[in-house]
Amino acid sequence: MTTVEQRLERVILDLADARGPAKSICPSEAARAVGGEEWRDLMDQARAVARQLAARGRVVLTSRGRELSPSEEWRGPIRIRTTAAGQP
């Protein structure tokens, strides 16, 4: 995992944990926090890190209210929320 991916992971977890399991974040929020003006360049990485976190059970990914499997192919906007298991 690169330093940028590590930073994205930490920011995703921090933002999602701060919102709690009833609310979600957009991957762009993490990309903006890490990338500043160049945040759009980090969107693919932010989504990939979110997928890895979901595979480890740390977050849940949703699209249009439907939970997404980290192992399936998906496109379009996603949301990220923490899980009770994801809490330290």
N, CA, C and O atoms as CSV, one atom per row, in Angstrom:
chain,resi,resn,atom,element,x,y,z
A,1,MET,N,N,0.859,-1.178,0.000
A,1,MET,CA,C,0.000,0.000,0.000
A,1,MET,C,C,0.902,1.238,0.000
A,1,MET,O,O,1.851,1.328,0.779
A,2,THR,N,N,0.592,2.185,-0.883
A,2,THR,CA,C,1.383,3.404,-0.974
A,2,THR,C,C,1.040,4.351,0.180
A,2,THR,O,O,0.052,4.158,0.888
A,3,THR,N,N,1.860,5.357,0.348
A,3,THR,CA,C,1.615,6.356,1.383
A,3,THR,C,C,0.281,7.068,1.146
A,3,THR,O,O,-0.460,7.328,2.094
A,4,VAL,N,N,-0.023,7.380,-0.102
A,4,VAL,CA,C,-1.296,8.041,-0.417
A,4,VAL,C,C,-2.460,7.123,-0.054
A,4,VAL,O,O,-3.451,7.576,0.519
A,5,GLU,N,N,-2.347,5.848,-0.381
A,5,GLU,CA,C,-3.416,4.899,-0.045
A,5,GLU,C,C,-3.564,4.768,1.475
A,5,GLU,O,O,-4.682,4.653,1.978
A,6,GLN,N,N,-2.460,4.784,2.199
A,6,GLN,CA,C,-2.526,4.726,3.662
A,6,GLN,C,C,-3.236,5.964,4.216
A,6,GLN,O,O,-4.044,5.867,5.139
A,7,ARG,N,N,-2.926,7.116,3.646
A,7,ARG,CA,C,-3.590,8.346,4.081
A,7,ARG,C,C,-5.074,8.302,3.749
A,7,ARG,O,O,-5.904,8.698,4.567
A,8,LEU,N,N,-5.413,7.824,2.558
A,8,LEU,CA,C,-6.824,7.692,2.187
A,8,LEU,C,C,-7.551,6.750,3.135
A,8,LEU,O,O,-8.667,7.038,3.566
A,9,GLU,N,N,-6.924,5.632,3.459
A,9,GLU,CA,C,-7.550,4.678,4.381
A,9,GLU,C,C,-7.831,5.335,5.722
A,9,GLU,O,O,-8.935,5.216,6.255
A,10,ARG,N,N,-6.846,6.024,6.269
A,10,ARG,CA,C,-7.025,6.671,7.569
A,10,ARG,C,C,-8.133,7.714,7.517
A,10,ARG,O,O,-8.958,7.786,8.428
A,11,VAL,N,N,-8.162,8.523,6.462
A,11,VAL,CA,C,-9.180,9.567,6.344
A,11,VAL,C,C,-10.565,8.956,6.158
A,11,VAL,O,O,-11.530,9.418,6.768
A,12,ILE,N,N,-10.676,7.925,5.327
A,12,ILE,CA,C,-11.972,7.257,5.138
A,12,ILE,C,C,-12.486,6.740,6.471
A,12,ILE,O,O,-13.645,6.961,6.823
A,13,LEU,N,N,-11.628,6.052,7.210
A,13,LEU,CA,C,-12.055,5.500,8.500
A,13,LEU,C,C,-12.403,6.609,9.489
A,13,LEU,O,O,-13.404,6.512,10.199
A,14,ASP,N,N,-11.596,7.647,9.542
A,14,ASP,CA,C,-11.872,8.747,10.469
A,14,ASP,C,C,-13.188,9.446,10.138
A,14,ASP,O,O,-14.000,9.702,11.027
A,15,LEU,N,N,-13.398,9.754,8.862
A,15,LEU,CA,C,-14.641,10.433,8.470
A,15,LEU,C,C,-15.864,9.546,8.708
A,15,LEU,O,O,-16.877,10.005,9.237
A,16,ALA,N,N,-15.764,8.280,8.317
A,16,ALA,CA,C,-16.896,7.362,8.493
A,16,ALA,C,C,-17.188,7.130,9.972
A,16,ALA,O,O,-18.349,7.109,10.383
A,17,ASP,N,N,-16.140,6.955,10.770
A,17,ASP,CA,C,-16.335,6.760,12.212
A,17,ASP,C,C,-16.974,7.991,12.851
A,17,ASP,O,O,-17.825,7.870,13.732
A,18,ALA,N,N,-16.558,9.179,12.402
A,18,ALA,CA,C,-17.121,10.413,12.950
A,18,ALA,C,C,-18.607,10.542,12.635
A,18,ALA,O,O,-19.361,11.087,13.441
A,19,ARG,N,N,-19.035,10.053,11.488
A,19,ARG,CA,C,-20.449,10.126,11.101
A,19,ARG,C,C,-21.272,9.025,11.766
A,19,ARG,O,O,-22.467,9.200,12.004
A,20,GLY,N,N,-20.639,7.893,12.064
A,20,GLY,CA,C,-21.354,6.781,12.678
A,20,GLY,C,C,-22.023,5.899,11.645
A,20,GLY,O,O,-22.109,6.266,10.473
A,21,PRO,N,N,-22.504,4.725,12.075
A,21,PRO,CA,C,-23.056,3.750,11.136
A,21,PRO,C,C,-24.388,4.147,10.502
A,21,PRO,O,O,-24.832,3.493,9.558
A,22,ALA,N,N,-25.033,5.199,10.996
A,22,ALA,CA,C,-26.315,5.620,10.419
A,22,ALA,C,C,-26.141,6.584,9.249
A,22,ALA,O,O,-27.097,6.852,8.521
A,23,LYS,N,N,-24.922,7.112,9.063
A,23,LYS,CA,C,-24.672,8.076,7.989
A,23,LYS,C,C,-23.481,7.615,7.177
A,23,LYS,O,O,-22.733,6.734,7.598
A,24,SER,N,N,-23.307,8.216,6.008
A,24,SER,CA,C,-22.239,7.778,5.117
A,24,SER,C,C,-21.435,8.960,4.593
A,24,SER,O,O,-21.817,10.119,4.753
A,25,ILE,N,N,-20.309,8.631,3.963
A,25,ILE,CA,C,-19.472,9.637,3.323
A,25,ILE,C,C,-19.327,9.267,1.848
A,25,ILE,O,O,-19.610,8.139,1.443
A,26,CYS,N,N,-18.888,10.225,1.071
A,26,CYS,CA,C,-18.572,10.000,-0.331
A,26,CYS,C,C,-17.056,9.832,-0.440
A,26,CYS,O,O,-16.318,10.495,0.290
A,27,PRO,N,N,-16.576,8.968,-1.328
A,27,PRO,CA,C,-15.128,8.833,-1.498
A,27,PRO,C,C,-14.455,10.165,-1.837
A,27,PRO,O,O,-13.274,10.353,-1.542
A,28,SER,N,N,-15.193,11.082,-2.449
A,28,SER,CA,C,-14.605,12.375,-2.801
A,28,SER,C,C,-14.214,13.172,-1.563
A,28,SER,O,O,-13.292,13.985,-1.621
A,29,GLU,N,N,-14.894,12.952,-0.450
A,29,GLU,CA,C,-14.531,13.656,0.782
A,29,GLU,C,C,-13.123,13.273,1.229
A,29,GLU,O,O,-12.342,14.129,1.644
A,30,ALA,N,N,-12.809,11.996,1.143
A,30,ALA,CA,C,-11.464,11.535,1.501
A,30,ALA,C,C,-10.449,12.021,0.478
A,30,ALA,O,O,-9.355,12.451,0.844
A,31,ALA,N,N,-10.801,11.958,-0.801
A,31,ALA,CA,C,-9.891,12.411,-1.853
A,31,ALA,C,C,-9.580,13.895,-1.684
A,31,ALA,O,O,-8.436,14.313,-1.864
A,32,ARG,N,N,-10.589,14.691,-1.340
A,32,ARG,CA,C,-10.377,16.129,-1.122
A,32,ARG,C,C,-9.465,16.369,0.080
A,32,ARG,O,O,-8.590,17.234,0.038
A,33,ALA,N,N,-9.671,15.602,1.150
A,33,ALA,CA,C,-8.867,15.785,2.363
A,33,ALA,C,C,-7.398,15.445,2.119
A,33,ALA,O,O,-6.509,16.081,2.684
A,34,VAL,N,N,-7.148,14.459,1.291
A,34,VAL,CA,C,-5.772,14.023,1.032
A,34,VAL,C,C,-5.156,14.789,-0.135
A,34,VAL,O,O,-3.984,15.161,-0.076
A,35,GLY,N,N,-5.921,15.026,-1.184
A,35,GLY,CA,C,-5.363,15.578,-2.415
A,35,GLY,C,C,-5.472,17.065,-2.608
A,35,GLY,O,O,-4.856,17.616,-3.521
A,36,GLY,N,N,-6.247,17.737,-1.763
A,36,GLY,CA,C,-6.410,19.179,-1.928
A,36,GLY,C,C,-6.954,19.518,-3.305
A,36,GLY,O,O,-7.944,18.935,-3.745
A,37,GLU,N,N,-6.314,20.454,-3.984
A,37,GLU,CA,C,-6.756,20.908,-5.303
A,37,GLU,C,C,-6.743,19.788,-6.346
A,37,GLU,O,O,-7.491,19.841,-7.322
A,38,GLU,N,N,-5.916,18.799,-6.148
A,38,GLU,CA,C,-5.768,17.690,-7.102
A,38,GLU,C,C,-6.605,16.470,-6.695
A,38,GLU,O,O,-6.276,15.347,-7.076
A,39,TRP,N,N,-7.665,16.673,-5.939
A,39,TRP,CA,C,-8.439,15.568,-5.382
A,39,TRP,C,C,-9.033,14.653,-6.442
A,39,TRP,O,O,-9.164,13.452,-6.206
A,40,ARG,N,N,-9.390,15.180,-7.584
A,40,ARG,CA,C,-10.010,14.338,-8.630
A,40,ARG,C,C,-9.068,13.222,-9.083
A,40,ARG,O,O,-9.514,12.138,-9.460
A,41,ASP,N,N,-7.764,13.498,-9.042
A,41,ASP,CA,C,-6.777,12.487,-9.428
A,41,ASP,C,C,-6.756,11.301,-8.465
A,41,ASP,O,O,-6.236,10.238,-8.807
A,42,LEU,N,N,-7.312,11.471,-7.272
A,42,LEU,CA,C,-7.292,10.412,-6.260
A,42,LEU,C,C,-8.596,9.624,-6.172
A,42,LEU,O,O,-8.707,8.716,-5.348
A,43,MET,N,N,-9.574,9.950,-6.998
A,43,MET,CA,C,-10.873,9.285,-6.879
A,43,MET,C,C,-10.799,7.777,-7.096
A,43,MET,O,O,-11.406,7.024,-6.335
A,44,ASP,N,N,-10.077,7.318,-8.109
A,44,ASP,CA,C,-9.971,5.874,-8.334
A,44,ASP,C,C,-9.301,5.194,-7.153
A,44,ASP,O,O,-9.715,4.111,-6.739
A,45,GLN,N,N,-8.267,5.825,-6.607
A,45,GLN,CA,C,-7.580,5.257,-5.446
A,45,GLN,C,C,-8.494,5.249,-4.225
A,45,GLN,O,O,-8.501,4.277,-3.470
A,46,ALA,N,N,-9.260,6.311,-4.020
A,46,ALA,CA,C,-10.174,6.375,-2.877
A,46,ALA,C,C,-11.214,5.261,-2.963
A,46,ALA,O,O,-11.525,4.620,-1.959
A,47,ARG,N,N,-11.743,5.034,-4.141
A,47,ARG,CA,C,-12.724,3.953,-4.323
A,47,ARG,C,C,-12.072,2.580,-4.106
A,47,ARG,O,O,-12.683,1.686,-3.521
A,48,ALA,N,N,-10.840,2.421,-4.576
A,48,ALA,CA,C,-10.130,1.146,-4.396
A,48,ALA,C,C,-9.849,0.885,-2.915
A,48,ALA,O,O,-10.006,-0.239,-2.440
A,49,VAL,N,N,-9.439,1.913,-2.198
A,49,VAL,CA,C,-9.187,1.763,-0.763
A,49,VAL,C,C,-10.489,1.433,-0.034
A,49,VAL,O,O,-10.503,0.591,0.864
A,50,ALA,N,N,-11.573,2.090,-0.415
A,50,ALA,CA,C,-12.876,1.793,0.191
A,50,ALA,C,C,-13.259,0.336,-0.067
A,50,ALA,O,O,-13.791,-0.332,0.819
A,51,ARG,N,N,-12.993,-0.151,-1.266
A,51,ARG,CA,C,-13.278,-1.562,-1.591
A,51,ARG,C,C,-12.474,-2.497,-0.688
A,51,ARG,O,O,-13.005,-3.487,-0.186
A,52,GLN,N,N,-11.188,-2.181,-0.482
A,52,GLN,CA,C,-10.334,-2.999,0.384
A,52,GLN,C,C,-10.849,-2.983,1.819
A,52,GLN,O,O,-10.881,-4.018,2.484
A,53,LEU,N,N,-11.248,-1.812,2.289
A,53,LEU,CA,C,-11.791,-1.718,3.648
A,53,LEU,C,C,-13.079,-2.518,3.784
A,53,LEU,O,O,-13.309,-3.157,4.811
A,54,ALA,N,N,-13.916,-2.488,2.760
A,54,ALA,CA,C,-15.159,-3.272,2.791
A,54,ALA,C,C,-14.856,-4.759,2.800
A,54,ALA,O,O,-15.532,-5.521,3.491
A,55,ALA,N,N,-13.857,-5.183,2.048
A,55,ALA,CA,C,-13.480,-6.599,2.017
A,55,ALA,C,C,-12.994,-7.062,3.387
A,55,ALA,O,O,-13.142,-8.232,3.741
A,56,ARG,N,N,-12.415,-6.144,4.155
A,56,ARG,CA,C,-11.939,-6.473,5.503
A,56,ARG,C,C,-13.016,-6.274,6.564
A,56,ARG,O,O,-12.774,-6.510,7.747
A,57,GLY,N,N,-14.201,-5.844,6.147
A,57,GLY,CA,C,-15.305,-5.677,7.092
A,57,GLY,C,C,-15.253,-4.399,7.902
A,57,GLY,O,O,-15.961,-4.279,8.902
A,58,ARG,N,N,-14.438,-3.445,7.500
A,58,ARG,CA,C,-14.304,-2.192,8.246
A,58,ARG,C,C,-15.362,-1.166,7.855
A,58,ARG,O,O,-15.749,-0.330,8.672
A,59,VAL,N,N,-15.832,-1.225,6.608
A,59,VAL,CA,C,-16.862,-0.309,6.135
A,59,VAL,C,C,-17.858,-1.079,5.282
A,59,VAL,O,O,-17.616,-2.218,4.882
A,60,VAL,N,N,-18.982,-0.428,5.015
A,60,VAL,CA,C,-19.998,-0.958,4.111
A,60,VAL,C,C,-20.114,0.032,2.953
A,60,VAL,O,O,-20.159,1.244,3.162
A,61,LEU,N,N,-20.161,-0.493,1.744
A,61,LEU,CA,C,-20.334,0.333,0.553
A,61,LEU,C,C,-21.766,0.201,0.075
A,61,LEU,O,O,-22.329,-0.894,0.063
A,62,THR,N,N,-22.355,1.327,-0.320
A,62,THR,CA,C,-23.723,1.300,-0.831
A,62,THR,C,C,-23.823,2.145,-2.093
A,62,THR,O,O,-23.019,3.046,-2.335
A,63,SER,N,N,-24.824,1.827,-2.875
A,63,SER,CA,C,-25.180,2.621,-4.044
A,63,SER,C,C,-26.697,2.607,-4.162
A,63,SER,O,O,-27.320,1.548,-4.245
A,64,ARG,N,N,-27.277,3.793,-4.167
A,64,ARG,CA,C,-28.742,3.921,-4.237
A,64,ARG,C,C,-29.445,3.107,-3.156
A,64,ARG,O,O,-30.502,2.522,-3.391
A,65,GLY,N,N,-28.846,3.079,-1.972
A,65,GLY,CA,C,-29.430,2.379,-0.837
A,65,GLY,C,C,-29.183,0.887,-0.800
A,65,GLY,O,O,-29.585,0.216,0.151
A,66,ARG,N,N,-28.521,0.351,-1.828
A,66,ARG,CA,C,-28.258,-1.094,-1.884
A,66,ARG,C,C,-26.812,-1.355,-1.477
A,66,ARG,O,O,-25.889,-0.702,-1.963
A,67,GLU,N,N,-26.631,-2.320,-0.576
A,67,GLU,CA,C,-25.283,-2.678,-0.154
A,67,GLU,C,C,-24.538,-3.364,-1.299
A,67,GLU,O,O,-25.084,-4.234,-1.978
A,68,LEU,N,N,-23.301,-2.963,-1.500
A,68,LEU,CA,C,-22.471,-3.517,-2.558
A,68,LEU,C,C,-21.484,-4.526,-1.988
A,68,LEU,O,O,-20.965,-4.348,-0.886
A,69,SER,N,N,-21.234,-5.564,-2.732
A,69,SER,CA,C,-20.205,-6.527,-2.359
A,69,SER,C,C,-18.867,-5.994,-2.853
A,69,SER,O,O,-18.770,-5.535,-3.991
A,70,PRO,N,N,-17.832,-6.047,-2.013
A,70,PRO,CA,C,-16.528,-5.568,-2.474
A,70,PRO,C,C,-15.937,-6.436,-3.582
A,70,PRO,O,O,-15.018,-6.005,-4.278
A,71,SER,N,N,-16.445,-7.632,-3.750
A,71,SER,CA,C,-15.913,-8.524,-4.773
A,71,SER,C,C,-16.645,-8.428,-6.110
A,71,SER,O,O,-16.180,-8.981,-7.107
A,72,GLU,N,N,-17.779,-7.737,-6.142
A,72,GLU,CA,C,-18.517,-7.616,-7.402
A,72,GLU,C,C,-18.065,-6.380,-8.171
A,72,GLU,O,O,-17.458,-5.471,-7.606
A,73,GLU,N,N,-18.364,-6.360,-9.453
A,73,GLU,CA,C,-18.086,-5.190,-10.274
A,73,GLU,C,C,-19.220,-4.199,-10.087
A,73,GLU,O,O,-20.389,-4.583,-10.120
A,74,TRP,N,N,-18.890,-2.931,-9.890
A,74,TRP,CA,C,-19.899,-1.896,-9.793
A,74,TRP,C,C,-19.333,-0.596,-10.324
A,74,TRP,O,O,-18.124,-0.370,-10.361
A,75,ARG,N,N,-20.270,0.249,-10.735
A,75,ARG,CA,C,-19.923,1.549,-11.297
A,75,ARG,C,C,-20.857,2.586,-10.711
A,75,ARG,O,O,-21.838,2.263,-10.042
A,76,GLY,N,N,-20.533,3.822,-10.975
A,76,GLY,CA,C,-21.392,4.899,-10.511
A,76,GLY,C,C,-21.065,5.334,-9.100
A,76,GLY,O,O,-20.098,4.868,-8.498
A,77,PRO,N,N,-21.886,6.237,-8.578
A,77,PRO,CA,C,-21.621,6.793,-7.253
A,77,PRO,C,C,-21.790,5.758,-6.154
A,77,PRO,O,O,-22.684,4.912,-6.197
A,78,ILE,N,N,-20.913,5.849,-5.176
A,78,ILE,CA,C,-21.007,4.974,-4.009
A,78,ILE,C,C,-20.948,5.824,-2.750
A,78,ILE,O,O,-20.513,6.976,-2.773
A,79,ARG,N,N,-21.389,5.237,-1.668
A,79,ARG,CA,C,-21.301,5.840,-0.341
A,79,ARG,C,C,-20.576,4.848,0.557
A,79,ARG,O,O,-20.597,3.640,0.320
A,80,ILE,N,N,-19.940,5.376,1.584
A,80,ILE,CA,C,-19.156,4.566,2.519
A,80,ILE,C,C,-19.665,4.858,3.914
A,80,ILE,O,O,-19.797,6.019,4.302
A,81,ARG,N,N,-19.953,3.807,4.674
A,81,ARG,CA,C,-20.322,4.011,6.077
A,81,ARG,C,C,-19.587,3.000,6.937
A,81,ARG,O,O,-19.230,1.912,6.484
A,82,THR,N,N,-19.374,3.375,8.164
A,82,THR,CA,C,-18.692,2.495,9.089
A,82,THR,C,C,-19.635,1.385,9.552
A,82,THR,O,O,-20.850,1.469,9.376
A,83,THR,N,N,-19.069,0.379,10.127
A,83,THR,CA,C,-19.854,-0.710,10.712
A,83,THR,C,C,-19.525,-0.770,12.187
A,83,THR,O,O,-18.504,-0.233,12.617
A,84,ALA,N,N,-20.367,-1.410,12.962
A,84,ALA,CA,C,-20.057,-1.602,14.378
A,84,ALA,C,C,-18.744,-2.364,14.517
A,84,ALA,O,O,-17.951,-2.103,15.422
A,85,ALA,N,N,-18.527,-3.329,13.585
A,85,ALA,CA,C,-17.288,-4.108,13.612
A,85,ALA,C,C,-16.090,-3.242,13.237
A,85,ALA,O,O,-14.963,-3.527,13.645
A,86,GLY,N,N,-16.331,-2.191,12.465
A,86,GLY,CA,C,-15.251,-1.316,12.033
A,86,GLY,C,C,-14.787,-0.371,13.119
A,86,GLY,O,O,-13.725,0.238,12.986
A,87,GLN,N,N,-15.547,-0.230,14.186
A,87,GLN,CA,C,-15.170,0.652,15.271
A,87,GLN,C,C,-14.030,0.022,16.062
A,87,GLN,O,O,-14.059,-1.177,16.338
A,88,PRO,N,N,-13.025,0.818,16.430
A,88,PRO,CA,C,-11.912,0.265,17.211
A,88,PRO,C,C,-12.334,-0.136,18.601
A,88,PRO,O,O,-11.512,-0.618,19.381
